[in-house]
């Protein structure tokens, strides 16, 4: 009965073909279907017909540029979405069935390979199901080179192992059905239900006769769950009984097709081409699709939904032939589609927002990407820019008027934004002078007298003041007079705060009410807090409060208002997990000279039982309030605090320069003290225990990255070696060894190298390291042209393949209980050209120039930025990001108030504040780069400590003058030392990952640069190699001579194969240049 129901279903459904004009339209349609937004079908010029209609198939095949897919039933949007939802829901069962089928084939000594839509998933979707696909397709040769039949081998294996089968002519059905079988195997899965197997007087001694394919119908095998197997699978994946009942009524919902292929006998080729054994008039003519034999064999390893199996050798050639006939699905050039990041369609969202603007008599709305705490990474509930526009980068600014929408971002995200925004948006790069500023755009896009709204909790007070001045300046150029003495010029455009209301939230919540998939606004996280021991922090929270209060007294401040989450976490020696990548928690704090008010989510408090005891020191009087009460309480406490000290000076309220408009306007103007937060300044100078933890965890993290890079280079080398393999089973001997020398769980590396699969593998490796907490940011994994996108992140299903000629850039890091890491390396997986070497070496020179620099204490980072950048300028290169940034101690990976960026001086000077300089025990990065659009990107990043250098040589008599060589000969210079400078500083790298040796043109490096590089590599060799042997309880005494390499090699047999590979890679990369 089960097989009969399948037959009826197959006959009842009519297959529909949807054809789109091009890939972009197809991607747009699929994205809208996945988002479940309201879709206007008139936007999509597709036509549809029943696939059995030969004329329509010919129209599809003759389209110059098109993409199609076929599906059961009608082509209505509702049905498309139904199939997508169904595919997601049934995917675990389909993958489980695939594993069972592969086990059965292995028992029958068969090697099936991905075919059809499944092969397309491997090629185009990084081995993930195509969202509208409904089955799994495999292929196999009808007869192998020895003349053995796949059908016959499989039927005998099924009978031997008690697997239920169907479709053998003249066979007693009672002998075919097994009550204990988890599978049904249908050997007559052709459209006419013909038999390809026939029992001749069947008994234990009789044989089964097979009919070879004769050019008609379809010779394939179908695999289904039996009732018993289905129930067990549903229980395994915790699926309810309704799903099992639904599949039992329609077993075709979960099935695997195994197509047979044979050689084409009419071909004159020496090696006969292959064709699939499927010929149905008006639907599929196999003779029009001849596959070159070498496009299939030798087979290569691949991964589909995490399952390891085999694939045709040249997937693109096979798939282009396969889908070129009817034009179904897309076999497009992946490199031209790499940046086609998923778009949302913003028309409906913008319409809702504009209705709210009209209700409030507003003509525009300003939206920054940050939340009210100005976090770089925001929680899902605060990703307002992504919701309204589709842009997912971490930095942008948006202005929306009644008929236009514009987004500004910097050079890091320009390419990403251009691919994520739809046609409703204008995109501007805010670091280019030719782009209009927000003020210029607002004036040109709104009428005089317009009111532009904003949420004052989301924008700094200084930002609103600056923008209002810019608007006034632009209007003045047009002859519009500014406001005077509080009297508003009716023609002047005004920025209007909307108290306690965010219009984007209202739009989001209105769509959440419609229960539209992927649009409902998430709930903010409220997770338990972690207590940081003094052994890491270096000071108790009480000691930190004392230091803060001393700084407050020095400034005449009665209150300190804190809204930056990392500052609150650091001050109280607490960490959280409310925001991805940042170990912080949602909070506000008000510190006075005699008490402390801490505002937390009640759920966070409830989940942290020890919190009250932890903060119970009566001397400091800490009171916990609900997070939502902060603004009302702030207004009250400011009102009740004394307005003047005994000195009759105003009682000041210390506000960080980034405090929001909503916070600042709660404070009377004469009591506002704007300055960098004392907590930010204290936090940036690490304690000795913090530095020790950071140094130690960088050894661990660097070893993870070295292990990864050694594996990746080994994989690239094997790609070359594998090209000469004759049989698919040859690949089994060269699968990567996954033993772990540190006793950690084995992690299976990907068999198909893509940006996404390698990033996932690195993330998994890092997650197994000691004291790992989370990633510190989403891993940036870029191959070739994508490396030129500074903050590119691989999108599952659209990431580029990594080949043995790729230039690969990986920027990654982790949050650990004792520190935060951030490291970037670029490697070449083949042989770099001289031009590529020169580009890499130029970036390396820029890195070394700053790493070697000696500078006086308190030198602003903006002045050091030029040290690296000038090297790039000499070669007519530059990079659209800062040279470095501060790094937290198990806190934010990008930490202020210091950084190595030329733009910082302008940001501070606008506020009338001196840019803070670098001091001893600060932690920053050095990361120059070079980005050649459409070719490759190179970035080399280390985390470094700011350390003192000895100054005794500076005062020696021979250092009072020096001789420099110029183009005209030697010239002497005299200089005098500033004896008031008491401390000189430089940088010490704590990232310990080699720079790729073969990528370096050593002839471009000076002797000083080569010395620095050799010393750095020598440190890496000593530290990491010692750590590798410590993992197996062997202590090495490695000297500083030339024989350390031999000492390593002599002990290598004690390590696992993966650690041997890593060790050998480190030794090779760290060989001396001098």
KOLGU-231048 format. One line per field, with one value per residue (C-alpha): x, y, z. Coordinates in pm, whole numbers. Each point is the difference from the previous one (the first is absolute). Example, Ala and Ser with C-alpha at 12.3 -4.5 7.8 and 13.67 -1.06 7.14 Angstrom:
! KOLGU-231048
x [1230, 137];
y [-450, 344];
z [780, -66];
This chain:
! KOLGU-231048
x [0, 285, 143, -342, -64, 326, -107, -332, 167, 252, -275, -223, 255, 80, 345, 12, 291, 70, 232, 161, 174, 334, 177, -58, -376, 10, 202, -242, -300, 155, 105, -353, -143, 239, -84, -377, -52, -288, 114, -126, 18, -9, 357, 116, -28, -7, -220, -116, -144, -34, 329, -167, -81, 282, -60, 51, 313, 134, -75, 196, 291, 17, 6, 327, 36, -223, -19, -280, -98, -264, -238, -305, -336, -84, 256, -185, 204, -183, 106, 362, 15, -176, 266, 279, -145, -53, 357, 140, -220, 80, 372, 115, -198, 128, 360, -56, -141, 302, 235, -197, 15, 375, 48, -203, 195, 327, -115, -80, 347, -145, 131, -289, 69, -205, -211, -260, -126, 219, 309, -117, -29, 359, 124, -203, -126, 308, -159, -329, -348, -138, -291, -269, 151, -212, 226, 358, 144, 283, 151, 185, 125, -244, 289, 354, 315, -13, -357, -154, -350, -78, -366, 92, 260, -245, -297, 211, 131, -357, -121, 302, -47, -379, -68, -353, -4, -260, 0, 137, -216, -124, 129, -220, -84, 26, 368, 61, -152, 177, -177, 333, 126, 53, -5, -209, 196, -199, 186, -273, 5, -81, -297, -166, 74, 182, 219, 375, 45, -171, 8, 39, -174, 102, 121, 318, 197, -152, 135, -137, 31, 62, -113, 258, -124, -134, -36, -362, -155, 211, 226, 45, -45, -200, 62, -268, -39, -202, -259, 237, 296, -207, -118, 353, 135, -274, 74, 372, -58, -284, -258, -363, -234, -186, 308, 35, -369, 37, 297, -173, -286, 252, 330, 143, 53, 314, 180, 333, 30, 287, 34, 199, 236, 147, 236, -144, 69, -65, 291, 319, 212, 269, -132, -373, -199, -255, -373, -259, -247, -303, -191, -354, -141, -55, 168, 350, 200, 319, 157, 5, 207, 326, 236, 377, 129, 271, -262, -105, 311, 207, -254, 98, -99, -275, -232, -377, -176, 296, 3, 320, -51, 125, -62, 73, 355, -101, -327, -34, 36, -250, -253, 20, -89, -264, -190, 71, -272, -309, 169, -101, 189, 313, 349, 156, 355, 38, 273, -245, -260, 222, -126, -365, -82, -355, -224, -316, -263, -52, -301, -256, 211, 71, -369, -90, 269, -113, -356, 131, 197, -311, -200, 259, 41, 359, 169, 293, 162, 363, 117, 351, 114, 82, -230, -43, 329, 182, 125, 188, -178, -363, -245, -252, -275, 196, 97, -229, 209, 11, -375, -95, 266, 150, 356, 165, 332, 98, 32, -242, -234, -343, -231, -349, -233, -355, 120, 369, 237, 378, 271, 356, 280, 379, 237, 1, -362, -54, -9, -205, -260, -27, -98, -234, -208, -290, -108, -173, 333, 272, 344, 276, 351, 48, 379, -2, -15, -212, -280, -268, 0, -315, -71, 41, -221, -271, -11, -17, -261, -243, -186, 86, -145, 4, 25, 232, -65, 233, 10, 211, 102, 182, 206, 272, -86, 309, -108, -333, 165, 251, -263, -223, 296, 77, -362, 14, 322, -139, -317, 204, 166, -351, -92, -213, 67, 68, -217, 67, -61, -213, -228, -33, 40, -301, 220, 268, 8, -12, 107, -277, 45, -287, 9, -13, -102, 187, -195, 194, -103, -364, 30, 175, -259, -287, 147, 61, -371, -60, 215, 204, 292, 346, -151, -116, 219, 212, -4, 311, 227, 20, 261, 174, 308, 354, 216, 358, 260, 247, 276, -87, -136, 281, -234, -328, -302, 20, 356, -107, -289, 246, 219, -302, -117, 343, -11, -353, 113, 288, -250, -256, -256, -278, -138, 140, -244, 110, -179, 284, -49, 368, 77, -268, 117, 364, -77, -194, 216, -299, -54, -315, -123, -278, 165, 167, 382, 5, 2, -219, -351, -266, 42, 31, 184, 4, 296, -11, 249, -198, -212, -39, -313, 18, -278, -40, -262, -197, 43, 377, -14, -223, 241, 303, -67, 327, -32, -151, 271, 270, -109, -99, 293, -187, 282, -78, -380, -84, -368, -136, -293, -200, 166, -315, 1, 333, -115, -266, 240, 277, -227, -99, 348, 138, -286, 59, 378, 150, 35, 312, 299, 103, 230, -314, 112, -270, -20, 106, -134, 275, -122, 204, 46, -216, -298, -335, -221, -261, 250, 161, -329, -92, 288, -20, 241, 207, 68, 121, 363, 93, 315, 126, -138, 247, -90, 96, 340, 63, -115, 232, 310, 14, 106, 297, -231, -211, 314, 112, -336, -3, 353, -80, -324, 170, 233, -303, -182, 305, 52, -361, 56, 333, -170, -269, 238, 222, -304, -123, 333, 21, -347, 97, 309, -215, -224, 300, 93, -355, -32, 185, -207, -160, -265, -233, 115, 349, -139, -77, 368, 58, -287, 135, 102, -214, 183, 45, 324, -150, -264, -283, -305, 74, -130, -59, 140, -204, 61, -104, 196, -209, 16, -291, 118, 352, -133, -227, 291, 220, -282, -40, 373, 6, -308, 191, 280, 37, -210, -180, -315, -106, 135, 101, -159, -134, 291, 98, 93, 74, 139, 143, -226, -202, 311, -35, -326, 148, -270, -126, -171, -75, -370, -105, -85, 176, 360, 287, 195, 357, 241, 369, 54, -200, 120, -180, -55, -130, -71, -118, 10, -139, -130, 167, -37, 346, 10, -121, 178, -7, 234, 10, 219, 2, 152, 46, -105, 201, 304, -32, 105, 266, -270, -194, 317, 76, -349, 25, 347, -104, -273, 253, 240, -283, -68, 365, 55, -252, 90, 362, -91, 119, -212, -50, -267, -342, 55, -348, -87, -85, 368, 113, -250, 212, 305, -162, -197, 301, 154, -313, -2, 353, -136, -320, -207, -235, -272, -346, 24, 207, 342, -100, -240, -5, -84, -182, 92, -278, -204, -73, 244, -17, 61, 40, 92, 329, 66, 241, -208, 45, -371, 10, 164, -291, -258, 157, 83, -365, -85, 277, 178, 364, 37, 120, 347, 152, 136, 189, -206, -259, -97, -57, 15, 217, -180, 90, -148, -17, -319, -6, -363, -106, 340, 101, 49, 293, -10, 254, -113, 166, -112, 284, 81, 116, 328, 280, 338, 332, 106, 363, 127, -194, 218, 335, 223, 11, -377, 1, 76, -33, 90, -260, 58, -189, -12, 274, 228, 40, -144, 43, -280, 11, -288, -63, -199, -304, 111, -355, -116, 32, -135, 40, -221, -21, -204, 39, -199, -200, -161, 232, -87, 266, -24, -6, 356, -65, -213, 292, 235, 294, 185, -248, 80, 281, 246, -183, -332, 146, 149, -338, -170, 259, -23, -381, 7, 262, -231, -286, 215, 115, -335, -239, 223, 59, -374, -66, 233, -144, -333, 154, 184, 343, 210, 249, 306, 32, 314, 44, 237, -54, -74, -346, -153, 172, -116, -359, 23, 156, -297, -271, -103, -145, -268, -326, -1, -192, 245, 291, -141, -44, 351, 159, -189, 120, 358, -17, -158, 239, 331, 236, 44, 344];
y [0, 237, -26, 30, 325, 136, -92, 180, 313, 11, -32, 256, 281, 203, 152, 376, 194, 354, 194, 335, 243, -11, -107, 330, -22, -361, 94, 284, -229, -268, 253, 137, -348, -83, 321, -51, 367, 119, -59, 175, -270, 267, 88, -337, -55, -379, -227, -343, -308, -369, -163, -262, 278, -34, 347, 168, -204, 119, 361, -48, -164, 273, 293, 186, 61, -175, -214, -237, -257, -268, -90, -213, 172, 358, 278, 221, 188, -188, -333, 109, 107, -318, -209, 206, -40, -368, -44, 163, -212, -330, 59, -206, -300, 34, 18, -300, -198, 97, -140, -327, -23, 58, -271, -241, 89, -50, -348, -70, 122, 295, 359, 234, 367, 317, 68, 249, 251, -144, 50, 356, 48, -115, 229, 311, -15, -123, -340, 129, -87, 233, 160, -132, -344, -294, -303, -127, -113, -249, -166, -322, -185, -260, -241, 43, -62, -370, -33, -28, 147, 251, -107, -366, 66, 217, -243, -287, 218, 99, -360, -112, 272, -12, 332, 28, 31, 65, -35, -346, -180, -352, 21, -103, 321, -179, -61, 368, 163, -5, 129, 98, 195, 376, 54, -72, -24, 33, -152, 92, 375, 88, 203, -299, -228, -245, -267, -4, -310, -336, -310, -326, -277, 170, -212, -8, -137, 202, 330, 344, 115, 367, 180, 253, 350, 15, 375, 31, 99, 50, -245, 121, -126, 178, -32, 72, -44, -298, 71, -141, 205, 317, -21, -62, 295, 234, -102, 58, 357, 73, 49, -32, -278, 228, 20, -378, -41, 258, -183, -337, 140, 139, -195, 194, 296, -171, -206, -45, -55, -211, 59, -235, 120, -191, 65, 127, -275, 216, 231, -19, 118, -234, 60, -24, 289, -71, 54, -45, -282, 225, 74, 138, 169, 373, 1, -143, -135, -155, -10, 380, -3, -185, 39, -28, -300, 210, 240, -287, -209, -22, 91, 254, 35, 246, 82, 33, 117, -124, -345, -107, -156, 24, 241, 16, 115, 314, 110, 318, -175, -268, 244, 241, -286, -135, 324, 177, -195, 111, 286, -126, 145, 206, -109, 342, 125, 4, 265, 244, -86, 3, 328, -69, 15, -61, 302, 93, 195, 323, 151, -122, 99, 346, 54, -81, 234, 284, -39, 50, 308, 155, -69, 198, 278, -103, 12, -228, -237, -56, -348, -101, -360, 1, -75, 235, -124, 67, -356, -88, -335, 19, -265, -132, 205, 320, -67, 273, 99, -360, -29, 314, -12, -347, 126, -225, 179, 132, 368, 222, 295, 23, 288, -72, 267, -23, -102, -92, -212, 30, -194, 112, -240, -1, -171, -324, -72, 172, -315, -186, 275, 31, -366, -5, 312, -15, 264, 215, 118, 247, -102, 245, -51, 238, 11, 145, 375, -27, -176, 227, 29, -87, 370, 73, -292, 94, 357, -115, -270, 190, 325, 307, -16, -380, -183, -301, -242, -224, -211, 193, -320, -122, 303, 181, 350, 132, -172, 181, 334, -53, -104, 298, 235, -168, 42, 367, 43, -163, 208, 316, -68, 1, 328, -148, 186, -203, 7, 304, 55, -312, 117, -267, 97, -166, -87, -171, -380, -126, -321, -121, -252, -248, -76, -364, -116, -163, 3, -293, -206, 90, -118, -317, -76, 66, -260, -233, 16, -147, -299, 22, -241, 151, 343, -38, 211, -213, 51, 151, -251, -10, -258, -82, 198, -131, 106, 90, -97, 256, -237, 109, 352, 111, 210, -57, 197, 196, 106, 112, 203, 173, 100, 128, 210, 156, 102, 137, 212, 136, 113, 133, -261, -109, -270, -220, -143, -317, -144, -183, -369, -95, 274, -127, -360, 94, 224, -268, -296, -158, -142, -98, -163, 228, 114, -223, 19, 250, -150, 278, 41, 268, 252, 361, 128, 322, 41, 271, 78, -200, -256, -196, -69, -293, -59, -359, -210, -179, -331, 43, 61, -302, -223, 118, -120, 121, 353, 159, -147, 100, 367, 5, 204, 257, 250, 39, -14, -168, -11, -197, 149, -133, 94, 173, 253, 161, 319, 88, -71, 208, 300, -46, -52, 302, 212, -115, 31, 328, 254, 150, -114, 175, 201, 137, -150, -189, -370, -170, -315, -179, -114, -188, 181, -266, 37, -9, 300, -158, -26, 341, 189, -141, 206, 380, 161, 176, -332, -201, -114, -147, -205, -347, -235, -71, -368, -4, 150, -242, -301, 74, -40, -368, -137, -237, -295, 97, 22, -343, -151, 169, -119, -358, -22, 137, -300, -226, 196, 35, -375, -49, 224, -165, -339, 130, 160, -309, -214, 239, 13, -379, -29, 235, -209, -313, 158, -2, -355, -127, 119, -311, -250, -269, -143, 162, -226, 153, 304, -198, -33, 376, 121, 235, -159, 141, -126, 263, 13, 192, -261, 216, -139, -90, 255, -122, 246, 84, -205, 289, 322, 316, 326, -113, -355, 108, 277, -249, -241, 271, 106, -360, -37, 320, -106, -304, 210, 37, 277, 78, 207, 114, 149, 366, 77, -187, -163, 182, -271, 127, -158, 199, 290, -12, 91, 350, 37, 111, -140, -277, -291, -321, -61, -361, -120, 289, -19, -43, -321, -7, -148, -77, 340, 209, 294, -60, 263, -103, 252, -170, 6, -139, 103, -201, 18, 158, 222, 103, -80, 150, -114, 23, -195, -19, -303, -120, -361, -34, 177, 380, 214, 267, 268, -177, -41, 369, 96, -234, 117, 365, -67, -190, 298, 228, -235, -28, 376, 67, -310, 128, 362, 161, 292, 212, -91, 158, 23, 10, -297, 228, 95, -363, -95, 186, -220, -297, 198, 187, -332, -75, 351, -46, -284, 194, -217, 70, -166, 121, -88, 92, -148, -136, 5, -70, -352, -91, -255, -255, 294, 175, -79, 365, 208, 372, 265, -56, -124, 36, 198, 335, 77, -6, 341, 162, -180, 124, 351, 61, -62, 222, -297, -96, -342, -248, -138, -343, -104, -295, -322, 94, -268, 89, -155, 78, -91, 179, -139, 19, -62, -38, -1, -311, -163, -58, 152, -18, 88, -91, 55, -60, 86, 185, 125, 358, -51, 225, 3, 72, 361, -15, -13, 316, 202, -133, 253, -185, 29, 380, -8, -239, -22, -80, -98, 207, 1, 263, -176, 2, 276, 50, 104, 131, -36, 58, -226, 111, -88, 51, -313, -268, -302, -137, -275, -254, -308, -367, -249, -257, -159, -286, -107, 2, 215, -233, -44, -67, 316, 223, 167, 25, 226, 279, -11, 194, -166, 152, -134, -346, 3, 86, -273, -264, 89, -15, -339, -123, 86, -182, -309, -12, 70, -200, -301, -26, 20, -278, -236, 103, -138, -346, 69, 46, 294, 118, 209, 180, 203, 310, -157, -150, -355, 60, -122, -337, -25, 49, -258, -262, 13, 33, -368, 56, 230, -75, 33, 329, 147, -126, 186, 318, -25, -58, 296, 228, -113, 59, 345, 124, -78, 296, 237, 117];
z [0, 73, -350, -160, 183, -137, -354, 38, 133, -280, -255, 169, 21, -305, -18, -49, -148, 122, -228, 88, -227, 183, 316, 182, -44, 116, 310, 77, -31, 220, 264, 21, 22, 284, 186, -37, -72, -212, -357, -310, -266, -269, 101, -130, -378, 16, -203, 104, -159, 50, -76, -217, -246, -255, -142, 336, 62, -335, 97, 317, -174, -264, 242, -35, 373, 245, 308, 90, 253, -8, 279, 67, -9, -84, -27, 247, 256, 272, -143, -44, 363, 109, -170, 157, 348, -60, -122, 312, 225, -172, -58, 305, -123, -356, 119, 229, -290, -211, 266, 4, -379, -2, 262, -212, -315, 185, 106, -366, -105, -189, -12, -82, -70, 24, -304, -123, 253, 273, -214, -60, 378, 44, -277, 67, 358, 187, 43, 142, -125, -264, 181, -235, -66, 111, -29, -16, -333, -34, -305, -76, -306, -126, -60, 132, -205, 90, -126, 346, 28, 274, 2, 50, 269, 192, -19, 129, 284, 93, 7, 196, 266, 29, -173, -139, -378, -267, -376, -77, -254, 86, 355, 291, 188, 334, -71, -75, 309, 336, 309, 158, -300, 38, -379, -307, -323, -323, -299, -248, 51, -359, -113, -169, 298, -221, 157, -49, 218, -54, 220, -190, 194, 315, 294, 197, -296, -279, -134, -81, -358, -83, -314, -127, -75, -354, -55, 121, 329, 312, 177, 355, 355, 270, 372, 263, 373, 110, 269, 259, -126, -23, 360, 126, -200, 124, 357, -56, -121, 244, -275, 95, -109, -242, -220, 2, -95, -274, -152, 29, -210, -250, 19, -293, 234, 126, -262, -174, -376, -133, -377, -218, -272, -291, -289, -326, -254, -310, 84, -201, 293, 125, 352, -36, 149, 272, -3, 268, -55, -30, -316, 26, -313, 48, 338, -12, -293, 131, -346, 0, 317, -52, 293, -62, 189, 166, 136, 231, 59, 205, 267, 265, 367, 93, 287, -14, 318, 202, -162, -175, -342, -359, -286, -374, -67, -194, 154, -202, -336, 98, 146, -293, -234, 236, 56, -326, -181, 188, 178, 341, 297, -40, -88, 11, 43, 375, -5, -157, 263, 307, 136, -70, 366, 107, -49, 177, -190, 182, -176, 251, 298, -134, -74, 361, 131, -224, 124, 355, -110, -154, 318, 198, -256, -64, -338, 76, 246, 102, 97, 112, 9, 372, 291, 297, 148, -328, -30, -315, -12, 94, 108, -247, 162, -74, -361, -123, -300, -120, 46, -189, -274, -22, 60, 261, 51, 343, -96, -190, 26, -160, -90, -130, -138, -127, -346, 23, 209, 31, 180, 77, 86, -28, -237, 199, -83, -334, -213, 256, 21, -376, -16, 299, -73, -240, -251, 264, 138, -91, 127, 93, 126, 291, -29, -352, -47, -314, 187, 150, 377, 190, 45, -370, -95, 251, -129, -362, 73, 223, -29, 213, 349, 12, 331, 14, 283, 197, 316, 248, 179, -310, -101, 197, 115, -171, -319, -5, 75, -281, -253, 86, -53, -332, -111, 94, -195, -313, 23, 47, -334, -148, 171, 280, 325, 315, 309, 217, 375, 20, -281, -265, -360, -169, -298, 209, 23, 357, 170, 231, 280, 36, 373, 111, -347, -284, -325, -145, 302, -67, -360, 111, 263, -241, -235, 293, 66, -343, 103, -318, 2, 63, 70, 359, 225, 232, 375, 153, 169, 378, 95, 329, 97, 44, 294, -95, 263, 125, -112, -354, 46, 230, 216, 181, -110, 325, -79, -345, 145, 235, -294, -193, 293, 39, -366, 50, 291, -204, -265, 247, -105, 232, -232, -275, -254, -182, -301, -181, 74, -5, 254, 239, -45, 65, 298, 188, -111, -170, -345, -188, -315, -120, -323, -256, 12, 291, 352, 140, 141, -31, 279, 107, 305, 203, 232, 263, 277, 254, -185, -324, -202, -243, -253, -123, -168, 275, -181, 10, 375, 56, -193, 197, 358, 154, -135, 312, 221, -248, 11, 368, 132, 211, -25, -371, 24, -331, -89, -296, -195, -297, -328, -129, 287, -88, -175, 256, 286, -161, -19, 362, 141, -186, 127, 359, -1, 125, -277, 154, 204, 317, -224, -163, -329, -194, 91, -319, -163, -193, -341, -253, -331, -166, 240, -176, -58, 229, 288, -41, -16, 341, 142, 37, -241, 268, 176, -298, -1, -339, 0, -81, 260, 283, -28, -370, 83, 284, -201, -291, 220, 83, 337, 16, 63, -301, -214, 118, -86, -339, -79, 99, -195, -311, 8, 1, -268, -224, 11, -114, -302, -83, 13, -234, -249, -6, -76, -269, -180, 19, -152, -284, -70, -13, -261, -233, 95, -42, -358, -117, 199, -212, 230, 246, 282, -28, 180, 311, 80, 4, 215, 269, 326, 278, 305, 265, 191, 292, 78, -132, -183, -359, -250, -353, -255, -310, -313, -225, 49, -10, 190, 217, 67, 97, 226, 173, 47, 150, 231, 117, 60, 204, 199, 130, 151, 374, 161, -328, 53, -348, -318, 31, -337, -300, -182, -319, -250, -351, -314, -288, -106, 320, 197, -143, 199, 331, 229, -227, 171, -192, -56, 21, -347, -172, 121, -242, -45, 126, -253, -21, -167, 247, 204, 329, 272, 342, 278, 317, 376, 320, 338, 274, 377, 16, -306, -344, -328, -348, -277, -379, -238, -378, -171, -355, -56, -319, -135, 23, -291, 45, -6, 274, 207, -34, 119, 298, 90, -16, 258, 209, -17, 116, 291, 101, -27, 274, 203, 21, 72, 324, 121, 312, 251, -63, -376, -160, -217, -292, -23, -4, -270, -255, 71, -174, -250, -139, -110, -201, -145, -130, -214, -84, 231, 288, 208, 100, 369, 301, 56, 340, 292, 371, 119, 320, 266, -45, -122, -329, -278, -109, 309, 53, 75, -185, -349, -291, -247, -166, 29, 380, 31, -183, 213, 324, -119, -97, 366, 130, 159, -35, -160, 266, -68, 29, 336, 137, 39, -257, -254, -364, -346, -302, -321, -326, -320, -376, -197, -377, -106, -195, 61, 362, 341, 241, 371, 268, 359, 336, 350, 172, 350, 52, 186, 128, -168, 162, -45, 114, -359, -84, 236, -116, -172, -330, -33, -4, -369, -288, -367, -263, -359, -256, -378, 6, 243, 380, 213, 373, 236, 355, 245, 369, 232, 195, 352, 127, -179, 264, -180, -350, -132, -277, -88, 90, -210, 196, -306, -94, -355, -273, -310, -300, -118, -369, -22, 105, -246, 238, -243, 82, 373, 162, 237, 299, -127, -59, 351, 148, -205, 93, 370, -13, -172, 244, 290, -170, -54, 361, 167, -219, -52, 374, 57, -252, 186, 337, -122, 9, 327, -154, 113, -257, 63, -329, -39, -205, -250, -340, 112, 150, -325, 45, 361, -115, -276, 223, 236, -262, 10, 347, -142, -174, -377, 11, 250, -209, -297, 206, 146, -339, -142, 281, -49, -374, 31, 268, -170, 18, -294, 116];
